[in-house]
Amino acid sequence: MDPEFRNSTFKTAGILKKAGVEVAIATGAPSPPAHHLSLMAALCAKEGLDRQSAIDAITRVPAELFGLGSKIGCAMPGCIADIVIWDGNPLQLLGAPSLVLASGQVVFDASKDPKPW
């Protein structure tokens, strides 16, 4: 195990948020892969991070930390429209994307496309 992960825990995100720290969640891609981002958020939520903060930690907060909060990580006029519509709660393992839009264009539609995973 890499030394930086020796004492890591999914409880850290909730502890930091409760202490007033803005939390962003990453996968460490390429391993684990970026498409596991919702799983990382779900594990943090399971261990104490509230659900809205878990969603914010993989959308709004990273965009703001990179100085891009007015363009990405939000769903408002003038923002770049990369949006995933889920068939359920994205923080639950049984949830799956049903529609994905990138730059305002549909790139995946579960009603028309086979599941890519």
Phi and psi restraints in degrees (value plus and minus 20) as a CYANA .aco file:
   2 ASP   PHI     -83.3   -43.3
   2 ASP   PSI     120.8   160.8
   3 PRO   PHI     -76.1   -36.1
   3 PRO   PSI     -54.6   -14.6
   4 GLU   PHI     -89.2   -49.2
   4 GLU   PSI     -34.7     5.3
   5 PHE   PHI    -122.9   -82.9
   5 PHE   PSI     -22.3    17.7
   6 ARG   PHI     -73.9   -33.9
   6 ARG   PSI     -65.3   -25.3
   7 ASN   PHI    -129.6   -89.6
   7 ASN   PSI       0.6    40.6
   8 SER   PHI     -95.6   -55.6
   8 SER   PSI     129.9   169.9
   9 THR   PHI    -171.6  -131.6
   9 THR   PSI     131.2   171.2
  10 PHE   PHI     -93.4   -53.4
  10 PHE   PSI     -28.1    11.9
  11 LYS   PHI     -94.1   -54.1
  11 LYS   PSI     -41.5    -1.5
  12 THR   PHI     -76.7   -36.7
  12 THR   PSI     -62.7   -22.7
  13 ALA   PHI     -79.3   -39.3
  13 ALA   PSI     -65.8   -25.8
  14 GLY   PHI     -85.9   -45.9
  14 GLY   PSI     -59.2   -19.2
  15 ILE   PHI     -83.1   -43.1
  15 ILE   PSI     -65.8   -25.8
  16 LEU   PHI     -84.3   -44.3
  16 LEU   PSI     -64.0   -24.0
  17 LYS   PHI     -81.3   -41.3
  17 LYS   PSI     -63.5   -23.5
  18 LYS   PHI     -84.5   -44.5
  18 LYS   PSI     -44.3    -4.3
  19 ALA   PHI    -106.8   -66.8
  19 ALA   PSI     -18.8    21.2
  20 GLY   PHI      74.0   114.0
  20 GLY   PSI     -11.6    28.4
  21 VAL   PHI    -109.0   -69.0
  21 VAL   PSI     112.0   152.0
  22 GLU   PHI     -92.2   -52.2
  22 GLU   PSI     108.8   148.8
  23 VAL   PHI    -131.2   -91.2
  23 VAL   PSI     111.9   151.9
  24 ALA   PHI    -138.9   -98.9
  24 ALA   PSI     122.5   162.5
  25 ILE   PHI    -134.1   -94.1
  25 ILE   PSI     115.0   155.0
  26 ALA   PHI    -149.1  -109.1
  26 ALA   PSI     141.3   181.3
  27 THR   PHI    -111.3   -71.3
  27 THR   PSI     -42.2    -2.2
  28 GLY   PHI      63.6   103.6
  28 GLY   PSI       4.0    44.0
  29 ALA   PHI     -67.6   -27.6
  29 ALA   PSI     121.5   161.5
  30 PRO   PHI    -105.4   -65.4
  30 PRO   PSI     -26.3    13.7
  31 SER   PHI    -154.8  -114.8
  31 SER   PSI      95.5   135.5
  32 PRO   PHI     -88.9   -48.9
  32 PRO   PSI     137.6   177.6
  33 PRO   PHI     -86.9   -46.9
  33 PRO   PSI     135.7   175.7
  34 ALA   PHI     -79.7   -39.7
  34 ALA   PSI     -47.2    -7.2
  35 HIS   PHI     -91.6   -51.6
  35 HIS   PSI     -21.5    18.5
  36 HIS   PHI    -114.0   -74.0
  36 HIS   PSI      -9.8    30.2
  37 LEU   PHI     -77.5   -37.5
  37 LEU   PSI     -63.9   -23.9
  38 SER   PHI     -84.8   -44.8
  38 SER   PSI     -51.8   -11.8
  39 LEU   PHI     -85.4   -45.4
  39 LEU   PSI     -63.2   -23.2
  40 MET   PHI     -80.9   -40.9
  40 MET   PSI     -62.5   -22.5
  41 ALA   PHI     -84.5   -44.5
  41 ALA   PSI     -61.2   -21.2
  42 ALA   PHI     -83.7   -43.7
  42 ALA   PSI     -60.2   -20.2
  43 LEU   PHI     -86.8   -46.8
  43 LEU   PSI     -56.5   -16.5
  44 CYS   PHI     -86.4   -46.4
  44 CYS   PSI     -60.0   -20.0
  45 ALA   PHI     -85.8   -45.8
  45 ALA   PSI     -60.0   -20.0
  46 LYS   PHI     -80.7   -40.7
  46 LYS   PSI     -51.7   -11.7
  47 GLU   PHI    -119.1   -79.1
  47 GLU   PSI      -5.2    34.8
  48 GLY   PHI     106.9   146.9
  48 GLY   PSI     -34.8     5.2
  49 LEU   PHI     -97.7   -57.7
  49 LEU   PSI     110.7   150.7
  50 ASP   PHI     -85.2   -45.2
  50 ASP   PSI     134.5   174.5
  51 ARG   PHI     -80.3   -40.3
  51 ARG   PSI     -63.0   -23.0
  52 GLN   PHI     -84.2   -44.2
  52 GLN   PSI     -59.4   -19.4
  53 SER   PHI     -85.7   -45.7
  53 SER   PSI     -53.3   -13.3
  54 ALA   PHI     -85.5   -45.5
  54 ALA   PSI     -63.1   -23.1
  55 ILE   PHI     -85.6   -45.6
  55 ILE   PSI     -65.5   -25.5
  56 ASP   PHI     -79.3   -39.3
  56 ASP   PSI     -54.2   -14.2
  57 ALA   PHI     -89.5   -49.5
  57 ALA   PSI     -35.1     4.9
  58 ILE   PHI    -135.2   -95.2
  58 ILE   PSI     -13.7    26.3
  59 THR   PHI    -151.7  -111.7
  59 THR   PSI    -105.3   -65.3
  60 ARG   PHI     -84.0   -44.0
  60 ARG   PSI     -67.8   -27.8
  61 VAL   PHI     -83.3   -43.3
  61 VAL   PSI     -69.0   -29.0
  62 PRO   PHI     -79.5   -39.5
  62 PRO   PSI     -59.4   -19.4
  63 ALA   PHI     -80.5   -40.5
  63 ALA   PSI     -63.8   -23.8
  64 GLU   PHI     -86.0   -46.0
  64 GLU   PSI     -60.0   -20.0
  65 LEU   PHI     -83.2   -43.2
  65 LEU   PSI     -50.4   -10.4
  66 PHE   PHI    -110.3   -70.3
  66 PHE   PSI     -13.0    27.0
  67 GLY   PHI      53.8    93.8
  67 GLY   PSI       1.1    41.1
  68 LEU   PHI    -135.1   -95.1
  68 LEU   PSI      -5.3    34.7
  69 GLY   PHI     -80.2   -40.2
  69 GLY   PSI     -43.3    -3.3
  70 SER   PHI    -106.0   -66.0
  70 SER   PSI     -25.2    14.8
  71 LYS   PHI    -139.4   -99.4
  71 LYS   PSI     -55.7   -15.7
  72 ILE   PHI    -154.0  -114.0
  72 ILE   PSI     147.1   187.1
  73 GLY   PHI      61.2   101.2
  73 GLY   PSI     -11.5    28.5
  74 CYS   PHI    -163.8  -123.8
  74 CYS   PSI     143.4   183.4
  75 ALA   PHI    -141.9  -101.9
  75 ALA   PSI      61.8   101.8
  76 MET   PHI    -160.8  -120.8
  76 MET   PSI     138.8   178.8
  77 PRO   PHI     -74.7   -34.7
  77 PRO   PSI     115.2   155.2
  78 GLY   PHI      73.3   113.3
  78 GLY   PSI     -31.5     8.5
  79 CYS   PHI    -105.6   -65.6
  79 CYS   PSI     133.7   173.7
  80 ILE   PHI     -93.1   -53.1
  80 ILE   PSI     105.9   145.9
  81 ALA   PHI    -110.0   -70.0
  81 ALA   PSI      59.0    99.0
  82 ASP   PHI    -123.1   -83.1
  82 ASP   PSI      87.5   127.5
  83 ILE   PHI    -153.9  -113.9
  83 ILE   PSI     119.7   159.7
  84 VAL   PHI    -137.4   -97.4
  84 VAL   PSI     104.5   144.5
  85 ILE   PHI    -120.2   -80.2
  85 ILE   PSI     105.0   145.0
  86 TRP   PHI    -119.5   -79.5
  86 TRP   PSI     134.1   174.1
  87 ASP   PHI    -103.3   -63.3
  87 ASP   PSI     -21.2    18.8
  88 GLY   PHI    -186.4  -146.4
  88 GLY   PSI    -175.6  -135.6
  89 ASN   PHI     -93.0   -53.0
  89 ASN   PSI     102.1   142.1
  90 PRO   PHI     -86.9   -46.9
  90 PRO   PSI     -31.9     8.1
  91 LEU   PHI    -114.6   -74.6
  91 LEU   PSI     -11.1    28.9
  92 GLN   PHI    -132.7   -92.7
  92 GLN   PSI     122.4   162.4
  93 LEU   PHI     -81.9   -41.9
  93 LEU   PSI     -46.1    -6.1
  94 LEU   PHI    -102.0   -62.0
  94 LEU   PSI     -31.8     8.2
  95 GLY   PHI     -90.7   -50.7
  95 GLY   PSI     125.5   165.5
  96 ALA   PHI    -162.5  -122.5
  96 ALA   PSI     131.7   171.7
  97 PRO   PHI     -83.5   -43.5
  97 PRO   PSI     115.5   155.5
  98 SER   PHI    -128.1   -88.1
  98 SER   PSI     -43.2    -3.2
  99 LEU   PHI    -171.2  -131.2
  99 LEU   PSI     114.9   154.9
 100 VAL   PHI    -149.2  -109.2
 100 VAL   PSI     108.2   148.2
 101 LEU   PHI    -136.4   -96.4
 101 LEU   PSI     112.5   152.5
 102 ALA   PHI    -145.0  -105.0
 102 ALA   PSI     105.0   145.0
 103 SER   PHI      31.7    71.7
 103 SER   PSI      17.4    57.4
 104 GLY   PHI      62.7   102.7
 104 GLY   PSI     -19.4    20.6
 105 GLN   PHI    -130.5   -90.5
 105 GLN   PSI     119.6   159.6
 106 VAL   PHI     -89.5   -49.5
 106 VAL   PSI     101.8   141.8
 107 VAL   PHI    -132.9   -92.9
 107 VAL   PSI     -32.4     7.6
 108 PHE   PHI    -173.4  -133.4
 108 PHE   PSI     112.5   152.5
 109 ASP   PHI    -156.1  -116.1
 109 ASP   PSI      89.7   129.7
 110 ALA   PHI     -81.7   -41.7
 110 ALA   PSI     -44.6    -4.6
 111 SER   PHI     -94.3   -54.3
 111 SER   PSI     -35.5     4.5
 112 LYS   PHI    -139.5   -99.5
 112 LYS   PSI     -49.3    -9.3
 113 ASP   PHI    -126.0   -86.0
 113 ASP   PSI     127.6   167.6
 114 PRO   PHI     -87.7   -47.7
 114 PRO   PSI     133.8   173.8
 115 LYS   PHI     -82.1   -42.1
 115 LYS   PSI     109.3   149.3
 116 PRO   PHI     -97.7   -57.7
 116 PRO   PSI     -21.0    19.0
